[in-house]
Amino acid sequence: MADRALRGMQIGAKSLESEDGVVFADRFIVRYACPNGHEFEVTLSSEATAPATWECKCGQSADLIGETVEDEEDKPVKPQRTHWDMLLERRSIEELEVVLTEQLSAYREGRLRPEGSYRKG
Ligand SMILES: [Zn+2]
């Protein structure tokens, strides 16, 4: 019960500073790269949706390669941490494969261990 409430709070707090933050900014900058090696930036208003492609000055169709909120242009864009990222901070791929293999064979044999029992120690 308490666990569920906490999880709900985390999701809410996170969404405030991720995609929603970009949407509410006045403008944002999108970067495009064309097949001829040209890279350029286009500033869009926050109401606009960045198109997947933009016509380059050379006439080629350039692909969207990134978005930046203008106010934070100088700062490196902080990637949003996913559950997968957090998992990788705790375990290596090798460890995860061991856990997965264990769990798969346990599943096939109908003896899945309860959550947490495969922690070390
Ligand atoms: Zn070009």
Boltz pocket constraint, residues with backbone or C-beta under 6 A from the ligand:
constraints:
  - pocket:
      binder: B
      contacts: [[A, 34], [A, 35], [A, 36], [A, 37], [A, 38], [A, 56], [A, 57], [A, 58], [A, 59], [A, 60]]
      max_distance: 6.0
